Amino acid sequence: ILHFLKHGKNGIFCIAWSHKDSKRIATCSSDGFCVIQTIDGNVLHKYKHPAAVFGCDWSQNNKDMIATGCEDKNVRVYYLATSSDQPLKVFTGHTAKVFHVRWSPLREGILCSGSDDGTVRIWDYTQDACINVLSGHTAPVRGLMWNPEIPYLLISGSWDYTIRVWDTRDGTCLDTVYDHGADVYGLTCHPSRPFTMASCSRDSTVRLWSLTPLINPLQINIITDRCWDDIIGNTDRAVESGAPPLLCGKVSRDIKQELEKLSGNPRGKKLRWFSEYFSPSGGSKNLWDLVAVIKGQDDSLLPQNYCKGIMHMKHLIRFRMSKAQELTTVKMSKFGGGIGAPSKEERLKEAAEIHLRLGQIQRYCELMVELGEWDKALSVAPGVSMKYWRKLMQRRADQLIQEESDDVIPYCIAIGDVKKLVSFFTSRGQLKEALLVAQAACEGNIQTLPLSTTSGTSNSGGNNTDDYNDLLQKVSKELADWYFQDGRAVLAACCHLAVENIELAMANLIRGNELELAISVGTVLGESAAQATHYALELLARKYMALITWDLAVDLLMMIPDNKLHLVKLCAFYPGCIAEINDLHEKCNLPDVEECMRLAETIQADGDLFETIKYYLLSTEPEKALPIGIQYVKEKLCGSDWTLDSVFLYLDLLSYIRTEQLMLPKCSELRNELLILCGYIGALLAIRRQYNSIVPALYEYTSQLLKRREVSVPLKIEQLSEELDAWRACTQSNKPTDELPCTPPSESQSALYSVLVSRIQEEPLKGMVGPDCVTGSNLPSHSDVHISCLTGLKIQGPVFFLEDGKSAISLNDALMWAKVNPFSPLGTGIRLNPF
């Protein structure tokens, strides 16, 4: 459209459009000039620098202010409203060239600069000073980005291959990302999802990131329906030292204004809008559209792009029919023909014509099939019988399936062989097409002819609505499983919500560690999702059992109706002084620690072991609970009729003893016994939940503790080895591979595994069976190779570091481990908290 040559043949490093005046553009060049011009090419200012100018940025609060970064190591600020070509301010301090500068969008007068000296400096224009130096990068800094909602949050990218997230209030590096394999050049933020950012690198990749883990308390404040002052605030409050994160940007304020316009209780809308605001664009909007459909929202309120995502089953046919009607407005032509036939074919055709004229229609059809003239054969086959026509159609469908041809579709539809067609689509990975056909059958759009079928055909269901509903659920689950295993738990949940399988939708969100989203969706769905919502609340509360966020954990557990035991565990683990513990007890409606001690002694005399353990854990001497609970579990394990649930309840409660109490020298033996018992029961729980990747590690963990520590527990290393071998033989014999042929289990292994299964029993939350898979599990990473201390294999996807800061496991394995065994795999007695 336009071509500017204001810098001659010199390289231009940066171009920036004014935030406040769309007619003004700034360019920076190796010629040492920053040129301000209008879009029609009129030059307004030419600011001369002593060396090349690499970066510039317009102030978002003052339309006439612009900052530049120069090769002479300085940052300059110019004011366009004056005619002077001299800078208003020159900031010195960098020891190498300045490449990028960025004004804060929320704090007037604050800007940052990135330099080849490896530092980021924060400047205050009003104080004419550098107020912070962010050190940590080991190479030149290139990408710079302020978060548009949290005023102190700054992100930088460097030639050291890393991205760092900074708290500019005190210069703390909140997180370092190592996934890029080369220099990180650019960073940018999603316009309506301020906590979703993108980065680009010389490794040729663009990567999307979520910043929500860094501001998680905000999400909990929204979920627990706290007041607006705990969610949205002004910049001055947000930048106070030690202040919790507060939203200060335009997007959050717009959401608040829209919510205040609504009548009635806007909580559902609040959960949805903020959930979409915090979540990356990986299906969360689709998920909430499906929630709205299930809750009875009028279809006219669905967004225009709803049909492009995963649709609810009641809309699937209607929207696809609408699409088909659009396509029919375009005239289509169909043509075909041959290039002649060999003499043999000519003779067969002549014979067929004779059979036809003699009324021998079936013989004519068979000859036409032999010639490949299926259409002619099928057109007259009803003259023999509808049964014969149907059989011929099935033969043609079978042939086309072998050829993997899409032409099979009309044949299967015509004879109503839905299962065959669904199987065809599924085998080719076309799960969305399979889902569409299954839904059409459920709605009665595909009719099966009321004729009996011969043996050997695949049509066994007739027009049975229940069969088709089962088929629909099966295909939906296959599509969901594909999304889930690809690390896209939100889209997997969408597949289940589309067929109103709320249990599996919630399970996929929880197994994908999308806990905040699961709770928000479950809260809106209500009773149908209550059990899973309560489990997600329990897991999320564990995440916030940290020194400064206990109140958030309490608020989350208060949302569970039957929450007393959960609150007991929370208070038992709280590490504060007696006064602080009593304050927490009061908030949770529990007796103070002295009263708990008296109750424990009284109840112990009455013989109620579980209540005794509970009150001892809440008392001034929680270690007294250990011998009582551990002795009970050991006695149970000595018997032959114990079940997993009968002992897990006690071990789970004991595991919440305060860490400092558990670490007391006098508790050494009891601690070791607790770790061993939790490891063993955790292995059985992992078998129940099919956490196959960590079952061997849990058995090995338990065996190593038995070897190295002096304990008296009814477990033997040989027993653990036999159980693990039996599990492997009985579960992996069902999955033979080319390299490892199937070896059936021995009789003794089958018998032992049968005993294990009877003890383990079924998982009460059926949807939770299966491995966890968080977002990004299958994404490639260029970061340092980490070897899992559980499996000895290279970790793909997010890594979780254990308490020694060196040992690493995959985040998926960490989540599964923590759900079945609360203690670290290192055997230290420290609780694992990967949530």
C-alpha positions in Angstrom: 0.0 0.0 0.0 2.8 2.4 1.0 6.6 2.2 0.9 8.8 4.3 3.1 12.5 4.9 2.7 13.3 7.3 5.5 16.4 5.3 6.6 17.8 4.9 3.1 19.5 1.5 2.7 20.2 1.1 6.5 18.7 -1.8 8.4 15.6 -1.2 10.4 15.4 -3.0 13.7 12.1 -2.0 15.1 8.8 -0.5 14.1 6.1 0.5 16.6 2.6 1.9 16.0 1.4 4.4 18.6 -1.1 3.0 21.1 -3.0 6.3 21.4 -2.7 7.8 17.9 -3.1 5.3 15.0 -1.7 7.8 12.5 1.8 7.7 14.0 4.5 5.1 13.4 8.1 5.0 14.9 11.0 3.2 13.2 14.6 2.6 14.5 17.6 1.9 12.4 21.3 1.2 12.3 21.7 4.8 10.9 21.2 6.0 14.5 17.8 7.6 13.9 14.4 7.0 15.5 12.0 8.4 12.9 8.4 9.4 13.9 6.2 9.7 10.8 2.5 9.7 9.9 1.0 6.8 7.9 1.0 9.1 4.8 4.8 9.4 5.1 5.0 12.9 6.7 8.0 13.0 9.0 7.2 14.5 12.4 10.5 14.0 14.2 14.0 12.5 13.6 15.7 11.8 16.8 19.5 11.4 16.3 21.4 8.9 18.5 25.2 8.4 18.7 24.9 4.8 17.5 22.4 2.3 16.1 18.9 2.3 17.6 17.6 -1.2 18.2 14.3 -0.7 20.0 11.5 1.7 20.7 8.2 1.7 22.5 5.3 4.2 22.8 4.0 4.9 26.3 0.5 3.5 26.7 -0.4 6.3 29.2 1.0 9.4 27.3 0.5 9.6 23.6 3.5 11.9 23.1 6.1 9.9 24.9 8.4 7.3 23.4 11.4 5.4 24.7 14.4 4.0 22.7 17.2 1.5 23.3 20.6 2.3 21.8 23.9 0.6 21.0 25.6 3.1 23.3 24.1 1.2 26.3 21.6 4.0 27.1 17.8 4.3 27.3 16.3 7.6 26.1 12.8 9.1 26.5 11.6 11.7 24.0 8.5 13.9 24.3 6.9 14.6 20.9 4.8 17.6 22.0 8.0 19.7 21.9 10.0 20.8 18.9 13.3 19.8 20.6 15.2 16.8 19.1 16.9 16.2 22.5 15.7 13.5 24.9 13.9 14.4 28.1 15.7 11.7 30.0 18.7 9.5 29.4 19.0 6.4 31.6 22.4 4.9 32.0 23.5 1.8 33.8 23.6 -1.1 31.2 27.1 -2.3 30.4 26.3 -3.4 26.8 23.9 -2.3 24.1 20.2 -2.0 24.9 18.0 -3.9 22.5 14.4 -3.6 23.6 12.5 -1.2 25.8 8.9 -1.6 27.1 6.6 0.8 28.9 4.4 -0.7 31.6 0.8 -0.7 30.4 -0.5 -0.3 34.0 2.1 1.8 35.9 2.6 5.3 34.6 6.2 6.3 34.2 7.6 2.8 34.6 9.6 1.1 31.7 12.0 -1.7 31.3 15.0 -2.4 29.1 16.8 -5.5 28.0 20.5 -5.5 27.2 23.3 -7.6 25.9 24.7 -7.5 29.4 22.2 -10.2 30.3 20.1 -7.9 32.7 16.7 -6.3 32.6 16.5 -2.9 34.2 13.4 -1.3 35.6 13.3 2.5 35.3 11.0 5.1 36.9 10.7 8.1 34.7 9.2 10.2 37.5 12.1 9.5 39.8 14.7 9.6 37.0 16.2 6.4 38.4 16.7 2.7 38.0 14.6 1.0 40.6 15.5 -2.6 40.0 18.0 -4.8 38.2 16.8 -8.2 37.2 19.8 -10.6 37.0 19.7 -14.2 36.0 20.0 -14.5 32.2 23.4 -15.6 31.0 23.3 -14.1 27.5 21.8 -11.0 25.8 18.1 -10.3 26.5 15.8 -9.9 23.6 12.1 -10.5 24.3 10.3 -8.3 26.8 6.6 -8.3 27.8 4.7 -6.8 30.7 1.6 -8.7 31.7 -1.5 -6.5 31.0 -3.3 -7.5 34.2 -0.7 -7.9 37.0 1.3 -4.7 37.1 4.5 -6.2 38.6 4.7 -9.2 36.3 7.4 -9.0 33.6 8.5 -11.7 31.2 11.9 -11.8 29.4 13.4 -14.0 26.7 17.2 -14.4 26.1 19.9 -15.9 23.9 20.5 -18.3 26.8 17.4 -20.2 25.4 15.3 -19.4 28.5 12.2 -17.4 29.4 12.1 -15.9 32.8 9.1 -14.5 34.7 9.9 -11.7 37.2 8.3 -10.0 40.2 9.6 -6.5 39.6 8.7 -5.4 43.1 11.7 -7.2 44.6 13.5 -8.6 41.5 12.5 -12.2 42.3 12.6 -14.6 39.4 9.3 -16.5 39.8 9.9 -19.1 37.1 12.4 -20.1 34.4 11.4 -22.0 31.3 14.0 -24.0 29.4 11.9 -25.6 26.6 13.3 -23.6 23.7 16.3 -24.9 22.0 17.8 -21.6 20.8 17.7 -17.9 21.3 14.3 -16.5 22.4 13.5 -13.4 20.4 9.8 -12.4 20.8 7.1 -12.6 23.4 3.5 -11.5 23.1 0.2 -11.9 25.0 -3.3 -13.0 23.9 -5.6 -9.9 23.7 -8.5 -11.4 25.7 -6.7 -14.1 27.7 -4.0 -12.1 29.5 -2.4 -15.1 31.1 -1.8 -16.9 27.8 1.4 -15.9 26.1 3.4 -16.9 23.0 7.1 -17.0 22.4 9.2 -17.4 19.3 12.8 -18.7 19.0 15.6 -19.4 16.5 14.8 -23.1 17.1 12.0 -22.4 14.5 9.1 -23.0 17.0 6.3 -20.8 18.4 5.2 -22.0 21.8 2.1 -21.1 23.9 2.4 -20.8 27.6 0.0 -20.4 30.5 0.9 -18.0 33.3 -2.0 -19.0 35.5 0.0 -21.1 37.9 1.8 -17.9 39.0 -1.4 -16.2 40.0 -3.5 -19.2 41.2 -4.8 -17.6 44.4 -6.9 -15.3 42.2 -8.7 -18.2 40.6 -9.5 -19.6 44.1 -10.9 -16.2 45.2 -13.2 -16.4 42.2 -14.2 -20.1 42.7 -14.9 -19.5 46.4 -16.9 -16.3 45.6 -14.8 -13.9 47.6 -15.5 -10.1 47.4 -14.2 -8.1 44.4 -11.5 -6.4 46.6 -9.7 -9.8 46.7 -9.8 -10.1 42.9 -9.6 -6.7 41.3 -7.7 -3.7 42.7 -5.8 -0.6 41.7 -2.1 -0.6 40.7 -0.9 1.0 43.9 -2.4 -1.8 46.0 -1.1 -4.5 43.7 2.5 -3.3 43.7 2.8 -3.1 47.5 5.5 -5.4 48.7 4.2 -8.9 49.6 0.6 -8.0 48.4 -1.3 -11.0 46.8 -1.9 -10.7 43.0 -4.7 -8.4 42.0 -6.2 -7.9 38.5 -5.7 -4.3 37.3 -6.2 -4.5 33.6 -8.9 -3.6 31.1 -10.1 -7.1 30.4 -10.9 -8.0 34.0 -12.6 -4.6 34.6 -14.8 -5.2 31.5 -15.8 -8.6 32.9 -16.7 -7.0 36.2 -18.8 -4.3 34.6 -20.7 -6.9 32.5 -21.4 -9.0 35.6 -22.7 -6.0 37.5 -25.3 -5.4 34.7 -26.8 -8.9 35.2 -29.8 -9.4 37.3 -30.2 -12.3 39.7 -27.3 -14.5 40.8 -24.5 -14.1 38.2 -22.2 -16.7 39.8 -22.4 -19.1 36.8 -21.5 -16.4 34.4 -18.7 -15.2 36.7 -17.2 -18.7 36.8 -17.5 -19.1 33.0 -16.1 -15.7 32.0 -13.2 -15.8 34.3 -12.5 -19.4 33.5 -12.2 -18.5 29.8 -10.2 -15.5 30.8 -7.6 -17.5 32.7 -7.5 -20.6 30.5 -5.5 -21.0 27.3 -7.7 -21.3 24.2 -7.5 -25.1 24.1 -11.2 -25.9 24.2 -12.4 -24.1 27.4 -14.9 -22.0 25.4 -16.3 -25.1 23.7 -16.5 -26.8 27.1 -18.6 -24.0 28.6 -20.9 -23.9 25.5 -21.7 -27.6 26.2 -22.3 -26.8 29.9 -24.7 -24.1 28.9 -26.6 -26.5 26.5 -26.8 -29.1 29.3 -28.2 -26.5 31.7 -30.9 -25.6 29.2 -29.7 -22.4 27.6 -31.7 -21.3 24.5 -29.9 -22.5 21.4 -30.2 -19.0 19.9 -27.6 -17.8 22.4 -25.0 -20.1 21.2 -22.1 -18.4 19.4 -21.7 -18.6 15.6 -18.6 -20.6 15.8 -20.2 -23.3 18.1 -20.6 -25.6 15.1 -16.9 -25.6 14.5 -16.1 -27.3 17.8 -17.4 -30.4 19.5 -21.2 -30.1 19.5 -23.8 -31.5 21.8 -25.4 -34.7 20.4 -28.8 -32.9 19.9 -27.2 -30.3 17.6 -24.9 -32.6 15.7 -27.4 -33.6 13.0 -29.1 -30.3 12.7 -25.9 -28.3 12.2 -24.5 -30.8 9.7 -27.8 -30.8 7.7 -27.6 -27.1 7.6 -24.1 -27.3 6.2 -25.3 -29.8 3.6 -28.1 -27.5 2.5 -25.5 -24.7 2.0 -23.4 -27.0 -0.2 -26.4 -28.0 -2.3 -26.7 -24.4 -3.5 -23.6 -25.1 -5.6 -24.3 -27.2 -8.7 -22.1 -30.3 -8.7 -21.4 -32.5 -11.7 -20.6 -36.2 -11.7 -19.0 -37.9 -14.6 -17.2 -41.1 -15.4 -16.6 -43.6 -18.2 -14.4 -46.3 -19.6 -11.8 -46.7 -22.3 -13.2 -49.8 -23.8 -13.2 -53.4 -22.6 -11.3 -56.6 -23.5 -13.1 -59.2 -25.6 -13.6 -61.5 -22.5 -15.6 -58.7 -20.8 -17.6 -58.1 -24.0 -18.6 -61.8 -24.0 -19.6 -61.7 -20.3 -21.7 -58.6 -21.0 -23.4 -60.3 -23.9 -24.1 -63.4 -21.7 -25.5 -61.2 -19.0 -27.8 -59.4 -21.4 -29.2 -62.8 -22.5 -29.8 -63.9 -18.9 -31.6 -60.6 -18.2 -33.8 -61.1 -21.2 -34.6 -64.6 -20.1 -35.6 -63.3 -16.7 -32.7 -64.8 -14.9 -32.0 -61.7 -12.9 -29.8 -63.2 -10.2 -27.4 -64.7 -12.8 -27.3 -61.3 -14.6 -26.4 -59.7 -11.3 -23.6 -62.1 -10.5 -22.0 -61.6 -14.0 -22.3 -57.8 -13.6 -20.5 -58.2 -10.2 -17.8 -60.2 -11.9 -17.4 -57.5 -14.4 -17.2 -54.8 -11.7 -20.5 -53.3 -12.8 -21.9 -53.1 -9.3 -24.3 -50.3 -10.0 -26.1 -52.3 -12.8 -26.2 -55.4 -10.6 -27.7 -53.5 -7.6 -30.2 -51.6 -9.8 -32.0 -54.8 -10.7 -31.2 -57.0 -7.6 -34.6 -56.1 -6.0 -36.2 -58.0 -8.9 -34.8 -61.2 -7.3 -35.7 -60.2 -3.7 -35.0 -57.4 -1.2 -33.1 -60.0 0.8 -30.8 -60.7 -2.2 -30.4 -57.0 -2.8 -29.4 -56.4 0.8 -26.9 -59.3 0.6 -25.4 -57.8 -2.5 -25.1 -54.4 -0.9 -23.3 -55.9 2.0 -20.8 -57.7 -0.3 -20.1 -54.4 -2.1 -19.7 -52.7 1.3 -17.2 -55.3 2.4 -15.2 -55.0 -0.8 -15.1 -51.2 -0.5 -14.0 -51.4 3.2 -11.1 -53.7 2.1 -10.2 -51.0 -0.4 -10.5 -48.3 2.3 -12.8 -46.4 -0.1 -15.1 -43.6 1.1 -17.6 -45.0 -1.5 -18.7 -47.5 1.2 -20.6 -44.8 3.1 -23.9 -44.8 0.9 -24.0 -48.6 0.9 -23.8 -48.9 4.7 -26.3 -46.1 5.1 -28.8 -47.7 2.6 -28.8 -51.1 4.4 -28.7 -49.5 7.9 -25.4 -51.2 8.8 -24.4 -48.5 11.2 -22.0 -50.6 13.2 -20.0 -51.5 10.1 -19.8 -47.9 9.0 -18.8 -46.7 12.5 -16.1 -49.5 12.6 -14.9 -48.3 9.2 -14.5 -44.7 10.3 -13.0 -45.7 13.6 -10.3 -47.9 12.0 -9.3 -44.9 9.9 -9.1 -42.6 12.9 -12.1 -40.6 11.6 -13.7 -40.5 15.0 -15.7 -37.3 14.4 -17.3 -38.9 11.4 -18.1 -42.1 13.4 -19.7 -39.9 16.1 -21.9 -38.2 13.5 -23.1 -41.5 12.1 -23.8 -43.0 15.5 -25.8 -39.9 16.5 -27.8 -40.0 13.2 -28.7 -43.6 14.0 -29.8 -42.6 17.6 -32.1 -40.0 16.1 -33.7 -42.6 13.8 -32.3 -41.0 10.6 -30.8 -44.3 9.5 -33.3 -47.0 9.1 -32.6 -50.7 9.0 -34.9 -52.6 6.7 -37.2 -55.0 8.6 -35.7 -58.1 7.1 -33.9 -60.9 8.7 -30.2 -61.2 7.9 -28.2 -64.2 7.0 -25.6 -65.6 9.3 -22.2 -64.0 8.9 -23.4 -60.5 8.3 -22.4 -57.7 10.7 -25.8 -56.2 11.2 -26.8 -57.7 14.6 -28.7 -54.9 16.2 -31.6 -54.0 14.0 -33.0 -50.5 14.6 -32.3 -50.8 18.3 -32.1 -47.4 20.0 -30.3 -48.7 23.0 -27.7 -50.4 20.8 -27.1 -47.1 18.9 -26.9 -45.1 22.2 -24.2 -47.5 23.4 -22.5 -47.1 20.1 -22.6 -43.3 20.4 -21.2 -43.4 23.9 -18.4 -45.8 22.7 -17.4 -43.6 19.8 -17.5 -40.5 21.9 -15.2 -42.2 24.5 -12.8 -43.2 21.8 -12.6 -39.7 20.5 -12.2 -38.4 24.1 -9.4 -40.9 24.8 -7.6 -39.8 21.7 -7.7 -36.1 22.8 -6.8 -37.0 26.4 -3.8 -39.1 25.4 -2.7 -36.2 23.2 -2.6 -34.0 26.3 -5.8 -32.1 25.5 -8.0 -32.9 28.6 -10.4 -30.0 28.0 -11.4 -31.2 24.5 -11.6 -34.8 25.9 -14.1 -33.4 28.4 -16.0 -31.7 25.6 -16.5 -35.1 23.9 -18.1 -36.5 27.0 -20.3 -33.5 27.7 -21.5 -33.7 24.1 -23.2 -37.0 25.0 -24.0 -35.8 28.5 -21.6 -38.2 30.2 -20.8 -35.7 33.0 -18.9 -38.3 35.1 -16.3 -38.9 32.5 -16.1 -35.3 31.5 -15.2 -34.3 35.0 -12.8 -37.2 35.4 -10.9 -36.1 32.3 -10.5 -32.6 33.6 -9.3 -33.9 37.0 -6.9 -36.4 35.4 -5.6 -33.6 33.2 -5.0 -31.6 36.4 -7.4 -28.9 35.2 -8.7 -28.7 38.8 -9.9 -25.0 38.8 -11.8 -25.6 35.6 -13.3 -28.8 36.9 -14.5 -27.1 40.0 -16.0 -24.2 38.0 -17.8 -26.5 35.6 -18.9 -28.8 38.4 -20.3 -26.0 40.4 -22.4 -24.8 37.5 -23.6 -28.4 36.6 -24.6 -29.0 40.2 -25.7 -32.3 41.7 -24.9 -34.4 38.6 -21.2 -33.5 39.0 -21.1 -33.2 42.8 -18.9 -36.2 43.6 -16.2 -35.3 41.1 -16.4 -31.6 42.1 -15.8 -32.6 45.8 -12.8 -34.7 44.8 -11.3 -31.9 42.7 -11.8 -29.5 45.7 -10.0 -31.9 48.0 -7.0 -32.1 45.5 -6.9 -28.4 45.0 -7.0 -27.8 48.8 -3.9 -30.0 49.1 -2.2 -27.6 46.6 -2.8 -24.7 48.9 -1.6 -26.3 52.1 1.3 -23.9 52.2 2.3 -21.3 54.7 0.6 -18.3 53.2 -2.4 -19.9 51.5 -4.1 -22.0 54.2 -7.1 -19.8 54.2 -7.7 -20.6 50.6 -7.5 -24.3 51.4 -10.1 -23.8 54.1 -12.4 -21.9 51.7 -12.2 -24.7 49.2 -12.9 -27.4 51.7 -15.9 -25.4 53.0 -17.5 -25.9 49.6 -17.7 -29.7 50.3 -20.9 -30.4 52.2 -19.5 -33.3 54.3 -16.2 -31.7 55.0 -15.4 -32.4 58.6 -12.7 -35.1 58.0 -11.1 -33.0 55.3 -10.9 -30.0 57.7 -9.4 -32.3 60.4 -6.7 -33.3 58.0 -6.0 -29.7 57.0 -5.7 -28.6 60.7 -3.6 -31.6 61.6 -1.0 -30.7 59.0 -1.0 -27.0 59.7 2.6 -26.0 61.0 1.8 -22.8 62.9 2.2 -22.0 66.6 -0.4 -23.0 69.1 -2.3 -19.7 68.9 -2.4 -19.9 65.0 -3.5 -23.6 65.1 -6.3 -22.7 67.5 -7.4 -19.9 65.2 -7.6 -22.3 62.3 -9.5 -24.8 64.5 -12.0 -22.1 65.3 -12.4 -21.3 61.6 -13.0 -24.9 60.9 -15.4 -25.4 63.8 -13.1 -27.7 65.7 -12.1 -27.8 69.4 -8.8 -26.1 70.4 -5.7 -28.3 70.8 -6.0 -28.7 74.6 -9.7 -29.9 74.2 -8.7 -32.2 71.4 -6.1 -33.8 73.7 -8.8 -34.4 76.4 -11.2 -35.8 73.8 -8.5 -38.2 72.4 -7.8 -39.6 75.8 -11.5 -40.0 76.6 -12.4 -41.6 73.3 -9.3 -43.9 73.5 -10.7 -45.3 76.7 -14.0 -46.0 74.9 -12.1 -47.9 72.2 -13.0 -45.9 69.1 -9.6 -46.0 67.3 -10.4 -43.8 64.3 -11.7 -40.9 66.4 -8.8 -41.3 68.8 -6.3 -40.9 66.0 -8.2 -38.0 64.7 -8.2 -36.0 67.9 -4.6 -36.9 68.8 -3.5 -35.5 65.4 -5.3 -32.3 66.3 -3.8 -32.1 69.8 -0.6 -30.8 71.3 1.0 -34.3 70.9 0.0 -35.5 67.5 2.8 -38.2 67.5 0.6 -40.2 69.9 -1.6 -41.0 67.0 1.1 -42.9 65.1 1.5 -46.1 67.3 -2.3 -46.5 67.6 -3.0 -46.2 63.8 0.1 -48.1 62.6 -0.6 -51.0 65.1 -4.2 -51.2 63.8 -3.0 -51.4 60.2 -0.3 -54.0 61.0 -2.9 -56.2 62.7 -5.2 -55.9 59.7 -2.4 -56.9 57.3 -1.6 -60.0 59.4 -5.1 -61.3 58.7 -6.4 -62.7 55.4 -9.7 -60.9 54.9 -8.5 -57.3 54.9 -9.4 -54.9 52.1 -7.6 -51.9 50.7 -10.3 -49.4 51.8 -10.3 -50.8 55.4 -6.6 -49.7 55.9 -6.2 -46.8 53.5 -8.6 -44.7 55.6 -6.3 -44.9 58.6 -3.1 -44.4 56.7 -4.4 -41.5 54.8 -5.4 -39.8 58.1 -2.0 -40.5 59.7 -0.2 -39.1 56.7 -1.4 -35.6 57.6 0.6 -35.5 60.8 2.7 -32.3 60.8 6.0 -32.9 59.1 8.1 -31.5 62.0 6.5 -34.0 64.4 7.0 -36.9 62.0 10.7 -36.0 61.8 11.3 -36.1 65.5 14.0 -38.6 66.5 11.7 -40.4 68.8 9.3 -41.0 65.8 12.0 -42.5 63.6 10.8 -46.1 63.7 7.2 -45.2 63.5 8.0 -42.9 60.6 9.7 -45.6 58.7 6.8 -48.0 59.3 4.3 -45.3 58.1 6.3 -44.7 54.9 6.5 -48.5 54.1 2.8 -49.1 54.7 1.9 -46.0 52.7 4.2 -47.2 49.9 2.6 -50.7 49.8 -1.0 -49.6 50.0 -0.1 -46.9 47.4 1.0 -49.7 45.1 -2.3 -51.5 45.5 -4.2 -48.2 44.9 -2.1 -47.7 41.7 -3.1 -51.1 40.5 -6.8 -50.3 41.2 -6.6 -47.0 39.3 -4.4 -48.5 36.5 -1.5 -46.2 37.1 0.7 -48.7 35.4 3.7 -46.5 35.0 4.2 -46.1 38.8 3.2 -49.6 40.1 6.7 -51.1 39.8 8.2 -47.9 41.3 6.0 -48.1 44.3 6.8 -51.7 44.9 10.5 -50.9 44.5 10.2 -47.9 46.9 8.6 -50.1 49.5 11.2 -52.9 49.1 14.1 -50.5 49.4 12.7 -49.0 52.6 12.3 -52.5 54.0 15.9 -53.3 53.1 17.5 -50.2 54.6 15.4 -49.5 57.7 14.8 -51.4 60.8 11.1 -51.9 61.1 8.5 -54.5 62.3 5.8 -54.7 59.6 4.0 -57.8 58.2 5.6 -57.4 54.8 8.5 -59.3 53.2 10.6 -58.3 50.2 9.9 -61.7 48.7 6.2 -61.1 49.0 6.4 -57.8 47.3 8.5 -59.2 44.4 5.9 -62.1 43.9 3.0 -59.6 43.9 4.7 -57.4 41.4 5.5 -60.4 39.1 1.9 -61.6 39.4 0.6 -58.2 38.5 2.9 -58.0 35.5 2.1 -61.5 34.3 -1.7 -61.1 34.6 -2.1 -57.6 33.2 0.6 -57.4 30.6 -0.2 -60.9 29.2 -3.2 -59.2 27.7 -1.0 -56.9 25.7 1.5 -59.0 23.7 3.9 -57.2 21.3 6.0 -58.3 18.4 9.1 -58.0 20.6 7.6 -59.6 23.7 5.3 -62.5 22.9 2.5 -63.3 25.3 3.6 -65.5 28.2 0.6 -66.7 30.2 0.8 -66.4 34.0 1.5 -69.4 36.1 -1.2 -70.9 38.3 0.4 -69.5 41.4 0.6 -66.0 39.8 -3.0 -66.2 38.8 -4.1 -67.2 42.3 -2.0 -64.5 43.9 -3.3 -61.8 41.5 -6.9 -63.0 42.2 -6.3 -62.4 45.9 -4.9 -58.9 45.2 -8.0 -58.0 43.1 -10.3 -59.2 45.8 -8.5 -57.0 48.3 -8.3 -54.0 46.0 -11.9 -54.0 44.9 -13.4 -51.5 42.5 -12.5 -47.8 42.4 -15.6 -45.8 43.7 -14.9 -43.0 41.3 -14.9 -45.1 38.1 -14.0 -42.2 35.8 -10.7 -41.8 37.6 -9.4 -45.1 36.4 -6.5 -44.6 34.0 -3.3 -42.6 33.9 -3.1 -38.8 34.3 -2.1 -36.8 31.3 -1.6 -33.0 31.7 -1.5 -30.4 29.0 1.8 -30.5 27.1 2.6 -34.2 28.0 3.3 -35.0 24.3 5.0 -31.7 23.3 8.6 -31.8 22.2 11.1 -30.0 24.5 14.6 -28.8 23.8 15.4 -28.4 27.5 18.0 -30.4 29.3 17.2 -34.1 29.2 15.8 -35.2 32.6 15.8 -38.8 33.5 13.0 -40.0 35.8 14.2 -41.4 39.1 11.2 -43.7 39.1 11.5 -45.3 35.7 15.0 -44.5 34.5 13.6 -43.2 31.2 13.8 -39.8 29.6 10.9 -37.5 30.7 8.7 -36.2 28.0 6.5 -33.2 28.8 6.4 -31.2 32.1 9.0 -32.2 34.7 8.5 -32.2 38.5 11.5 -31.8 40.8 11.6 -33.5 44.2 12.6 -31.9 47.4 16.3 -32.4 46.9 16.1 -30.1 43.8 17.9 -32.7 41.6 15.8 -35.8 41.4 13.1 -35.4 38.7 10.0 -37.3 37.6 7.3 -36.5 35.1 4.5 -34.3 36.3 2.0 -37.1 35.3 3.8 -39.6 37.5 4.1 -37.1 40.3 0.3 -36.5 40.2 -0.5 -40.2 40.2 2.0 -40.9 43.0 0.6 -38.1 45.2 -3.0 -39.5 44.7 -2.0 -42.9 46.0 0.9 -42.2 48.3 1.3 -38.8 49.9 5.0 -39.1 50.7 7.9 -38.3 48.4 9.6 -41.1 46.4 12.8 -40.2 48.0 11.7 -41.7 51.3 12.3 -38.5 53.3 8.8 -38.3 54.9 8.1 -35.0 53.0 4.7 -34.8 51.5 4.5 -34.6 47.7 2.4 -31.6 46.4 2.5 -31.5 42.5 -1.1 -30.2 42.1 
